[in-house]
Amino acid sequence: EVQLVESGGGLVQPGGPLRLSCAASGFSFSRLAMSWARQAPGKGLEWVSFINSDGGRTNYADSVKGRFTITRDNAKNMLYLQMNSLKPEDTAVYYCTMGTTRGQGTQVTVSS
């Protein structure tokens, strides 16, 4: 069974950092590209970042470029999202995704 379990969300002040993690199981993690997506209150799902199977290629939404960094550890079946210089508009539930499969999400709230 494919499982994606996100963690690391929370309340952070504007300008602060946060690191999200995603534990993957039930599939060949090291062979597949992964992404992060987010859903803000009252809005649709927004793609945030992509990483290819070996971590050598990444892409970011313009809204997070230069502030967020996606990485992966294929030995541990883990996906990460380092978020810096957070803004209130980054408030959302963040999801780890593999194709159309996503986890339960982790809430990130940016507020003073």
Secondary structure, DSSP 4 states (H G I P E B T S, - for coil): --EEEEE--EEE-TT--EEEEEEEESS-GGGS-EEEEEE-TTS-EEEEEEE-TTSS-EEE-TTTTTTEEEEEETTTTEEEEEE-S--GGG-EEEEEEETTEE---EEEEE--
